[in-house]
């Protein structure tokens, strides 16, 4: 999970940098980074909705967070909440 989050972010940032510099294949890097980030979001949402440890309201809040504020919510999910949701 962490690899897909940080890898997707790094590739997206690198693709954006290449687009600013008007380099060739910048769109390809940008699209690959967004695709990897989307994969992370889908995997995280599947983990959240398959967990029996959290109530439906919290599931809805996580879903709203991932859909609207995916970078911040992804970081909070990886650093603070994943162990509680998946393992405990």
PyMOL commands that set and color helices and strands:
alter all, ss='L'
color gray80, all
select helices_A, chain A and resi 2-20+26-50+56-68+70-87
alter helices_A, ss='H'
color red, helices_A
deselect
rebuild
show_as cartoon
